[in-house]
Amino acid sequence: MRSGAKVAIVGGVFVVIAGGIGYGAYSVVAGDGGSDSDVGSKSAEVRTGPLGADEVKETAEQFLTAWAEGKDPGLAAEYTNNPAAAKVAVAGYGEQAHITGAVITPGKATGAKVPFTVKATVKFKGLSKPLSYASELTVVRGLTTGKPLVDWVPTVIHPKLTKTTSLVTGEAATPPIKAVDRNGTELTAEKYPSLAPMLDQLRDKYGEKAGGTSGVEMWLRSDDENAPATTLLTLSKGKSGELRTTLDAKVQEAAEQAVKKYDEASVAAVKPSTGEIIAVANNRQDGFNAAMLGKQAPGSTMKIVTAAMLLEKGLVGAEKPAECPKTVLYQGTSFHNLDQFDIQGGTFTQSFARSCNTAFIKLINEAKDDHALPAEAREVFGLGLNWQTGVVSADGTVPDSEGGGAAAQYIGQGTVQMNVLNLASVTATAKDGTFRQPVIVPRDLDNRQLAVAERQLPGAVGQQLRDMMRATASWGTGKAAMAALGGDKGAKTGSAEVDGQATSNSWFTGFQDDLAAAASVEAGGHGGDAAGPVVAAVLAAG
């Protein structure tokens, strides 16, 4: 009898005792010559309509029992609406993942959904370790047969399995690493959950260089050869090699806590004088590393780049007059300021600090070049130059555009796409005057080629830009968020409108001494409302 007595051999008959749903005992393998199920039988009448509770119970029982038995993957697969895909996954469960002795216990059904737990053992070359997890299945009616069938998705087999991954057990392809911060503090996914995908990538890329030896593990193998493996169970640890990163554990902890206050929040911090990434954190339901891979319009935080371009062209000066009307029309597209505000007789610093959209849009004709902003973004701020951070990241893009699209780019809308690492780098460049490509591990670890911008910010331009950011932090739209911070500080707020979204995304970036940070909160509203406090918390920790 298997442990737990959920699945057992009784008198030569394979039965399942399915406690939670209350199936009682169901004979799957009959005695002499009996049929094991009705798979393949044809009903005289195709049933339609909602599934009955009895159909859900029986179908779940049949599938789970066939899967637990493990002798014929095709049998379990036939109880699903995608037998071909299901057969591969069920077969791989034993043949590739080396999972044996599965005890599957169903829970109470909720409608057509049936939760269940799995307790099994993973065995490989004399090593073994218990494995347990929870998942669920959904029963649907077959489109052509009307039969109740398990709706096949890979998560039925394991909650982390996808269409492009498979479960594998064996000697790990790369040795494990002990990732540490710039001061030697160990960084683990358990303590710093936002780092989990990056730690997997760092292991895949630098595990051998770190000097460890491989152990035996069960992992998720991706069809994409460039995707990192995700370890699910360790049978033998091997020896970890130490890998030093540029992160700061103290700032990383502050970042992890700061993003927890808002759903769908991301933050990144960079050291302006070196480009070293100090912290990266996300709070997202999908687990996506939006801080480094996201691609969204950054709203008015883009005005840092736009202002630099306008200053370089001599079209504005920080203390020179600048018009800020309530609305402005450019090539048939109307642009307005938040709540239709205007500034009478103001300076460009006032327009920047209060985030006046129209002051920037009015100058696009004087720039006489729709491609000037993309060039500034690329040549000075290093956006789109194929960054080699040490892990997978997106560089930010400001593509060439024309007409109303080019005008929208001036205020961080339209086709501009960034993530918070890109924006933190923009602020770091403004603070230091020179673009230094962000890195999470030192360049000399693998001598990779880092991106280099064509030119620096001219001295006078950089000084004016920093002064306008300081004004934003001291009395402009960033005042509330930055109020508790001392030292040399500057900021820029942004809110980005998204089609079909009632509330705009909140963006904020700032610097304090030699640390720059940026954050975004989806549907967070104005920049200072949600993203601002996240940035302030990270800067305070640094």
Secondary structure, DSSP 8 states (H G I E B T S, - for coil): --GGGSEEEETTEEEEE-TTTT--EEESS-SSS--S--TT---SS---SS--HHHHHHHHHHHHHHHHH-S-HHHHHTTBS-HHHHHHHHHHHHHTS-EEEEEEEE---BTTEEEEEEEEEEEETTEEEEEEEEEEEEEEE-TTT--EEE---GGGT-TT--TTEEEEEEE-SS--EEEE-TTS-B--TTTSGGGHHHHHHHHHHHTTTTT-B--EEEEEEESSTTS--EEEEEEE--B-EEEE-S--HHHHHHHHHHHTTSTTEEEEEE-TTT-BEEEEEEE-TT---HHHH--B--GGGGHHHHHHHHHHTTS--TTSB--B-SEEEETTEEEE-GGG--BTT-BHHHHHHTT-HHHHHTTHHHHT-TTHHHHHHHHTT-TTS----SS-----B-----HHHHHHHHTT-TT-BB-HHHHHHHHHHHHHSS----BSS-GGGTT------S----HHHHHHHHHHHHHHHHTSTTHHHHTT--SSEEEEEEEE--TT-SS-EEEEEEEETTEEEEEEETT--STTTTHHHHHHHHHHH-
